[in-house]
Amino acid sequence: MATVAVQVQALTKGLPALNIERRRGKSSLEAVKVCSNLRLQTDKFALKSAFYNGGSAIAMPQAAGAAPPRITMKTTTKGAYICRDCGYIYNDRQPFEKLSSDYSCPVCAAPKRRFKPYDSPVGRNANDTAVRKARKEELKKLDSAFGVAVPWVYWRRQFIEGLYRGLGLESKLIEIDNGATTIHCWAPREPVASKPSLMLIQGFGMDGAFGWDRQVFAFSRNFNVYVPDLLFFGQSYTTRPERSENFQADCLKNMLDILEVDQVNVVGTSYGGMVAYRLASAYPERVKKVVVASSGVMMDHQTNQRLYKLTRVNDVKQLLVPTDLQGMRRGMSTATVWRVDLVPDLFLADLFQNFYRKNRKEKKELLDGMIISSVDAPPVPVIDKKVLILWGSEDRIFDKELAHQLQRHLGANARLVFIKGAGHVPQIEKPREFNYQALQFLLS
């Protein structure tokens, strides 16, 4: 086995999410992270140790042909805490309870609230055979699912967050429900009193920042823009058991209360469109105008049957919460007009790691908890607001008939526009046309 020259860096000291890379045909794994222009690489043993056992490796040079550096492992788990999202174990000298509230997991960037006290199944020892075997199996599953990855999401996020900050937005974590729920939101650093407010609500998949980066620049000239992460996406999380779109709308309303936003225009796409519609129906005094994009507000429990036949799946979770790259590719091919089959695995693997790995159980519960598509769903309320319905002409997730049904349901208050050549995500596929139609409606 070829020796890999490495620089081993302590993975337990405050680094954000890592991108795991597996070279086909070779036995080495690389964890690549750019931090202060430093490229860190670890060999297979160092990565497994630091990632899965909470061990710490000391940075040291390695001469060509020299033996790999020895990794010192901590074997006690007394007072340790484990990350619910990635399995990273915090077992440092400083007690976990005394860490600052903004502490985050160095592996997956999960916030401090996602940690829980850790008890090893056998003798409270993180290196017990049973624990190591379980984690080895987990590593195999992740390897087979991810394959080779490139840090595209990391660089894209740096660009997006830099853009948002340049437009006067800042990242905020807002606690509601007495701390039981935390909503992450990009909000104006200093809202302009003369500008109306606009909230962009993402769909099921990426977080808010990635879902609306093509709109924030266009909308921020005329609006105070708010871009929240829905619960279980991005950094938003709750310990409460509710999972419906109504609960999502309630949380956003409470967030607006804390941010002191009296009235807001709302743009929602897909699942976010359902949340936007519920927000407008439950709190009409807080909402001015609504833009619903490619959203199955009028869907029922039989709507998905056509989708199942098209994609040859028997559950929508297989498309929205995929378990591997094949399922992710199938879902993206259905949602967009792009040739996703031509996209290399290394890019999809990076998306998989960043957007489909965390909170999988909770995301499935969101789909099960939807009120709109349930068998005993109440009638869809009519909202007395001006509504713009934007729909991709090539949408294969939600049929065009759902758009016409919503227009008929709302009557004279609604205007329907089909965006030619777009699929289920017109704000990404045709951002210029989407922005033009939305701005024309919101500013009229």
C-alpha positions as CSV (number, residue, x, y, z in Angstrom):
1,M,0.0,0.0,0.0
2,A,1.5,3.3,-1.1
3,T,2.4,5.7,1.7
4,V,0.4,8.9,1.7
5,A,2.3,12.0,2.7
6,V,0.0,13.8,5.1
7,Q,-0.3,16.7,7.4
8,V,-2.4,15.6,10.3
9,Q,-4.6,18.2,11.9
10,A,-6.7,18.0,15.0
11,L,-10.2,17.5,13.8
12,T,-11.6,18.1,17.2
13,K,-10.7,21.8,17.4
14,G,-13.5,23.9,15.9
15,L,-13.4,23.1,12.2
16,P,-16.6,23.1,10.3
17,A,-18.0,20.4,8.1
18,L,-15.5,18.2,6.2
19,N,-15.9,16.7,2.7
20,I,-15.0,13.0,2.6
21,E,-13.2,11.8,-0.5
22,R,-12.6,8.2,-1.5
23,R,-10.2,7.5,-4.4
24,R,-11.5,4.6,-6.4
25,G,-9.0,1.8,-6.7
26,K,-6.9,3.1,-3.8
27,S,-7.1,2.5,-0.1
28,S,-6.7,6.1,1.1
29,L,-9.4,8.5,2.3
30,E,-8.9,12.2,2.3
31,A,-10.6,14.8,4.4
32,V,-10.2,18.1,2.6
33,K,-11.0,21.3,4.4
34,V,-9.8,24.8,3.5
35,C,-9.3,26.9,6.6
36,S,-7.2,30.1,6.5
37,N,-5.8,28.9,3.1
38,L,-4.5,25.7,4.7
39,R,-5.2,22.4,2.9
40,L,-5.5,19.5,5.4
41,Q,-5.2,15.9,4.5
42,T,-5.4,12.8,6.6
43,D,-4.8,9.2,5.8
44,K,-7.4,6.5,6.2
45,F,-6.5,5.7,9.8
46,A,-6.4,9.3,10.9
47,L,-9.7,10.1,9.3
48,K,-11.5,7.0,10.8
49,S,-10.0,7.7,14.2
50,A,-10.7,11.4,14.4
51,F,-14.1,11.3,12.6
52,Y,-15.6,8.3,14.4
53,N,-13.8,8.0,17.7
54,G,-13.4,11.6,18.7
55,G,-9.6,11.2,18.8
56,S,-7.2,14.0,18.2
57,A,-4.3,14.0,15.9
58,I,-1.3,16.4,16.2
59,A,-0.1,18.3,13.1
60,M,3.4,17.1,12.2
61,P,5.5,16.8,9.0
62,Q,6.2,13.4,7.6
63,A,9.2,12.5,5.6
64,A,8.8,10.5,2.4
65,G,8.6,6.8,3.2
66,A,8.3,7.4,7.0
67,A,5.7,5.5,9.0
68,P,2.4,7.3,9.5
69,P,2.1,9.5,12.6
70,R,0.7,7.7,15.7
71,I,-2.7,8.8,16.7
72,T,-3.4,9.0,20.4
73,M,-6.9,8.0,21.2
74,K,-9.0,8.9,24.3
75,T,-10.6,5.7,25.6
76,T,-12.8,7.1,28.4
77,T,-16.2,8.6,27.7
78,K,-17.0,9.9,31.2
79,G,-18.6,13.3,30.7
80,A,-18.6,12.9,26.9
81,Y,-21.2,14.1,24.5
82,I,-22.1,12.7,21.1
83,C,-23.4,14.6,18.1
84,R,-26.8,13.2,17.0
85,D,-26.1,14.0,13.4
86,C,-22.7,12.6,12.6
87,G,-21.6,10.6,15.7
88,Y,-18.7,12.9,16.7
89,I,-17.8,12.5,20.4
90,Y,-16.8,15.5,22.4
91,N,-14.5,14.3,25.2
92,D,-12.1,17.2,25.9
93,R,-10.8,18.5,29.2
94,Q,-13.2,21.4,29.3
95,P,-16.7,20.2,30.4
96,F,-19.2,20.3,27.6
97,E,-21.7,22.3,29.7
98,K,-19.2,25.2,30.0
99,L,-18.7,25.6,26.2
100,S,-20.2,28.7,24.7
101,S,-23.7,28.5,23.2
102,D,-22.3,29.0,19.7
103,Y,-20.2,25.9,19.8
104,S,-20.8,23.7,16.8
105,C,-19.7,20.2,15.9
106,P,-16.3,20.3,14.2
107,V,-17.3,17.5,11.7
108,C,-20.8,18.4,10.6
109,A,-21.2,21.9,12.0
110,A,-24.3,20.9,14.0
111,P,-25.1,23.4,16.8
112,K,-24.5,22.6,20.5
113,R,-28.1,21.6,21.1
114,R,-27.7,18.6,18.8
115,F,-25.3,16.9,21.3
116,K,-26.5,14.5,24.0
117,P,-24.7,12.7,26.8
118,Y,-22.8,9.8,25.5
119,D,-22.8,6.3,27.0
120,S,-20.9,3.6,25.2
121,P,-22.9,0.4,24.8
122,V,-20.1,-1.6,26.4
123,G,-18.3,-0.3,29.5
124,R,-18.5,3.4,28.5
125,N,-15.4,2.9,26.3
126,A,-15.4,4.6,22.9
127,N,-13.0,2.1,21.5
128,D,-14.9,-1.0,22.5
129,T,-15.1,-3.7,19.7
130,A,-18.9,-3.4,19.4
131,V,-18.7,0.4,18.9
132,R,-15.9,0.2,16.5
133,K,-17.6,-2.5,14.5
134,A,-20.8,-0.5,14.2
135,R,-19.0,2.6,13.1
136,K,-17.0,0.6,10.6
137,E,-20.2,-0.6,9.0
138,E,-21.5,3.0,9.0
139,L,-18.3,4.1,7.2
140,K,-18.8,1.4,4.6
141,K,-22.4,2.6,4.0
142,L,-21.3,6.2,3.7
143,D,-18.5,5.3,1.3
144,S,-20.8,3.3,-0.9
145,A,-23.4,6.2,-0.9
146,F,-21.0,9.1,-1.4
147,G,-18.2,7.8,-3.5
148,V,-15.8,10.6,-4.5
149,A,-16.7,14.1,-3.5
150,V,-15.4,17.6,-4.3
151,P,-16.0,20.6,-2.0
152,W,-18.3,22.4,-4.4
153,V,-20.9,23.2,-1.7
154,Y,-18.3,24.6,0.6
155,W,-17.1,27.1,-2.0
156,R,-20.6,27.9,-3.2
157,R,-21.6,28.6,0.4
158,Q,-18.7,31.0,0.9
159,F,-19.8,32.9,-2.2
160,I,-23.4,33.0,-1.2
161,E,-22.8,34.1,2.4
162,G,-20.4,36.7,1.2
163,L,-23.0,38.0,-1.2
164,Y,-25.6,38.1,1.5
165,R,-23.3,40.0,3.9
166,G,-22.5,42.4,1.1
167,L,-26.2,43.1,0.7
168,G,-26.5,44.0,4.3
169,L,-27.8,40.7,5.6
170,E,-26.6,38.8,8.6
171,S,-27.0,35.3,9.9
172,K,-29.3,35.0,13.0
173,L,-30.3,32.2,15.3
174,I,-33.7,33.0,16.8
175,E,-35.0,31.0,19.7
176,I,-38.8,30.6,20.1
177,D,-41.1,28.3,22.2
178,N,-39.0,29.0,25.3
179,G,-35.9,27.6,23.6
180,A,-37.5,24.4,22.3
181,T,-37.3,25.7,18.7
182,T,-34.5,27.5,17.0
183,I,-34.9,29.2,13.6
184,H,-31.9,30.2,11.5
185,C,-32.6,33.2,9.3
186,W,-30.6,35.6,7.1
187,A,-32.1,39.0,8.0
188,P,-31.2,42.7,7.4
189,R,-28.5,44.0,9.7
190,E,-30.3,47.3,9.8
191,P,-33.8,47.2,8.1
192,V,-34.6,50.2,6.0
193,A,-37.9,51.7,7.3
194,S,-38.9,52.9,3.8
195,K,-38.7,49.4,2.3
196,P,-41.4,46.7,2.6
197,S,-40.4,43.3,4.0
198,L,-40.1,40.1,1.9
199,M,-39.7,36.6,3.2
200,L,-38.4,33.8,0.9
201,I,-39.5,30.3,2.0
202,Q,-37.5,27.4,0.6
203,G,-38.7,24.0,-0.8
204,F,-37.8,20.5,0.4
205,G,-34.1,19.9,-0.2
206,M,-31.5,22.6,0.2
207,D,-31.5,25.2,3.0
208,G,-32.8,28.7,2.5
209,A,-29.5,30.3,1.6
210,F,-28.9,27.9,-1.3
211,G,-32.5,27.9,-2.4
212,W,-32.8,31.6,-3.0
213,D,-29.3,32.9,-3.8
214,R,-30.5,33.9,-7.3
215,Q,-33.3,36.0,-5.9
216,V,-31.8,37.8,-2.9
217,F,-29.6,40.1,-5.1
218,A,-32.6,41.1,-7.3
219,F,-35.1,41.6,-4.4
220,S,-32.9,43.3,-1.9
221,R,-32.9,46.6,-3.8
222,N,-36.7,47.1,-3.1
223,F,-37.2,45.0,0.0
224,N,-35.9,44.1,3.4
225,V,-35.3,40.4,2.6
226,Y,-35.6,37.6,5.1
227,V,-34.4,34.1,4.2
228,P,-35.2,31.5,7.0
229,D,-34.4,27.9,7.1
230,L,-37.4,25.7,7.6
231,L,-37.3,23.3,10.5
232,F,-34.8,20.5,10.1
233,F,-33.1,22.2,7.2
234,G,-29.9,24.2,7.6
235,Q,-29.5,25.2,11.2
236,S,-33.2,25.3,12.2
237,Y,-34.3,22.6,14.7
238,T,-37.0,21.9,17.2
239,T,-37.5,19.4,20.1
240,R,-41.3,19.7,19.8
241,P,-43.2,16.8,18.2
242,E,-45.2,18.8,15.7
243,R,-44.4,18.2,12.0
244,S,-47.1,19.8,9.9
245,E,-46.8,22.8,7.5
246,N,-49.1,24.7,9.9
247,F,-46.5,24.3,12.7
248,Q,-43.8,25.6,10.3
249,A,-46.0,28.6,9.5
250,D,-46.5,29.2,13.3
251,C,-42.7,29.1,13.9
252,L,-42.1,31.7,11.1
253,K,-44.8,34.0,12.5
254,N,-43.1,33.8,15.9
255,M,-39.8,34.5,14.3
256,L,-41.2,37.6,12.7
257,D,-42.5,38.7,16.1
258,I,-39.0,38.6,17.6
259,L,-37.6,40.4,14.5
260,E,-40.3,43.0,15.0
261,V,-41.6,42.6,11.4
262,D,-45.3,43.7,11.3
263,Q,-46.2,42.8,7.7
264,V,-44.4,40.8,5.1
265,N,-44.7,39.7,1.5
266,V,-44.1,36.0,1.1
267,V,-42.6,34.0,-1.7
268,G,-42.7,30.2,-1.2
269,T,-41.7,27.4,-3.5
270,S,-42.9,23.8,-3.4
271,Y,-43.2,22.7,0.2
272,G,-42.4,26.3,1.2
273,G,-45.3,27.5,-0.9
274,M,-47.6,25.4,1.3
275,V,-46.1,27.0,4.4
276,A,-46.5,30.4,2.8
277,Y,-50.2,29.7,2.0
278,R,-50.8,28.5,5.6
279,L,-49.1,31.6,7.0
280,A,-51.3,33.9,4.9
281,S,-54.5,32.0,5.9
282,A,-53.7,31.7,9.6
283,Y,-52.3,35.2,10.1
284,P,-53.8,37.4,7.3
285,E,-53.0,40.6,9.2
286,R,-49.3,39.8,8.9
287,V,-49.1,39.0,5.2
288,K,-49.5,41.5,2.3
289,K,-49.0,39.6,-1.0
290,V,-48.2,35.9,-1.7
291,V,-46.2,34.3,-4.5
292,V,-46.8,30.5,-4.7
293,A,-44.3,28.7,-7.0
294,S,-44.8,25.1,-8.1
295,S,-46.6,24.2,-4.9
296,G,-49.2,21.5,-4.4
297,V,-51.5,23.5,-2.2
298,M,-54.5,21.8,-3.8
299,M,-53.0,18.3,-3.8
300,D,-54.8,15.4,-2.1
301,H,-53.8,11.9,-1.0
302,Q,-54.0,10.6,-4.6
303,T,-52.0,13.3,-6.3
304,N,-48.7,11.4,-5.9
305,Q,-49.9,8.4,-7.8
306,R,-49.0,9.9,-11.2
307,L,-45.6,10.8,-9.8
308,Y,-45.1,7.2,-8.6
309,K,-45.8,5.9,-12.1
310,L,-43.4,8.3,-13.7
311,T,-40.5,7.7,-11.4
312,R,-41.2,4.0,-10.6
313,V,-41.2,4.6,-6.8
314,N,-43.8,3.8,-4.3
315,D,-43.1,6.5,-1.7
316,V,-42.3,10.2,-2.2
317,K,-39.6,9.8,0.5
318,Q,-37.5,7.9,-2.0
319,L,-37.3,11.1,-4.1
320,L,-37.1,13.8,-1.4
321,V,-35.0,11.9,1.2
322,P,-32.9,9.6,-0.9
323,T,-30.6,7.0,0.6
324,D,-28.0,7.0,-2.1
325,L,-26.8,8.8,-5.2
326,Q,-29.0,6.8,-7.5
327,G,-32.1,8.0,-5.6
328,M,-30.8,11.5,-5.5
329,R,-30.2,11.5,-9.2
330,R,-33.7,10.2,-9.9
331,G,-35.3,12.9,-7.7
332,M,-33.3,15.7,-9.3
333,S,-34.0,14.4,-12.8
334,T,-37.7,14.5,-12.1
335,A,-37.6,17.9,-10.5
336,T,-35.5,19.7,-13.2
337,V,-35.3,19.9,-16.9
338,W,-31.5,19.6,-16.7
339,R,-29.6,16.5,-17.8
340,V,-28.8,15.4,-14.3
341,D,-27.6,12.0,-15.7
342,L,-24.6,13.9,-17.1
343,V,-23.6,15.4,-13.8
344,P,-20.6,13.6,-12.3
345,D,-21.0,11.6,-9.1
346,L,-18.4,13.7,-7.3
347,F,-20.7,16.8,-7.5
348,L,-23.8,14.9,-6.5
349,A,-21.9,13.2,-3.6
350,D,-21.0,16.6,-2.2
351,L,-24.7,17.7,-2.4
352,F,-25.7,14.4,-0.8
353,Q,-23.3,15.0,2.1
354,N,-24.4,18.5,2.8
355,F,-28.2,18.4,2.2
356,Y,-29.4,14.8,2.5
357,R,-27.4,13.4,5.4
358,K,-28.7,15.4,8.4
359,N,-32.0,15.1,10.1
360,R,-33.2,12.3,7.8
361,K,-35.7,10.9,10.3
362,E,-37.2,14.3,11.0
363,K,-37.5,15.1,7.3
364,K,-39.4,11.9,6.7
365,E,-41.7,12.9,9.6
366,L,-42.3,16.2,7.9
367,L,-43.6,14.4,4.8
368,D,-45.8,12.1,7.0
369,G,-47.1,15.0,9.0
370,M,-48.3,17.1,6.1
371,I,-51.9,18.1,6.5
372,I,-52.6,19.1,2.9
373,S,-52.1,15.7,1.3
374,S,-53.6,13.6,4.2
375,V,-56.7,11.5,3.7
376,D,-58.8,13.5,6.2
377,A,-57.4,16.9,5.2
378,P,-59.8,19.8,5.8
379,P,-60.9,22.0,2.8
380,V,-58.2,24.4,1.6
381,P,-59.1,27.9,3.0
382,V,-59.5,30.8,0.6
383,I,-57.2,33.6,1.4
384,D,-58.2,37.2,0.8
385,K,-54.9,38.3,-0.6
386,K,-53.4,39.0,-4.0
387,V,-51.7,35.8,-5.1
388,L,-49.3,35.1,-7.9
389,I,-49.0,31.5,-9.0
390,L,-45.7,30.8,-10.8
391,W,-45.4,27.3,-12.4
392,G,-42.8,25.7,-14.6
393,S,-44.3,24.6,-17.9
394,E,-42.3,21.3,-17.7
395,D,-43.0,20.6,-14.0
396,R,-43.3,16.8,-13.5
397,I,-43.6,16.8,-9.7
398,F,-46.9,18.7,-9.6
399,D,-49.2,18.6,-12.7
400,K,-50.3,21.9,-14.3
401,E,-53.9,21.0,-13.3
402,L,-53.0,21.8,-9.7
403,A,-52.0,25.3,-10.7
404,H,-55.4,25.8,-12.5
405,Q,-57.2,24.4,-9.5
406,L,-55.6,26.9,-7.2
407,Q,-56.4,29.7,-9.6
408,R,-60.0,28.7,-9.7
409,H,-60.1,28.3,-5.9
410,L,-58.8,31.8,-5.3
411,G,-60.9,33.5,-8.0
412,A,-60.1,37.1,-9.1
413,N,-57.4,37.4,-6.5
414,A,-55.1,35.0,-8.2
415,R,-53.0,35.3,-11.4
416,L,-51.3,32.3,-13.0
417,V,-48.1,32.5,-15.0
418,F,-46.3,29.5,-16.6
419,I,-42.6,29.9,-17.0
420,K,-41.6,28.3,-20.3
421,G,-38.8,25.8,-20.2
422,A,-38.7,25.4,-16.4
423,G,-39.4,22.4,-14.3
424,H,-40.3,22.2,-10.6
425,V,-37.7,24.8,-9.5
426,P,-38.2,27.8,-11.8
427,Q,-36.4,30.1,-9.4
428,I,-33.2,28.2,-10.1
429,E,-33.8,27.0,-13.7
430,K,-35.1,30.3,-15.0
431,P,-34.2,32.9,-12.4
432,R,-34.4,36.0,-14.7
433,E,-38.0,35.2,-15.7
434,F,-39.0,34.2,-12.2
435,N,-37.6,37.4,-10.7
436,Y,-39.2,39.6,-13.3
437,Q,-42.7,38.1,-12.8
438,A,-42.4,38.2,-9.0
439,L,-41.1,41.7,-8.8
440,Q,-43.7,43.0,-11.3
441,F,-46.4,41.5,-9.0
442,L,-44.9,42.6,-5.7
443,L,-44.2,46.1,-6.7
444,S,-47.5,46.7,-8.6
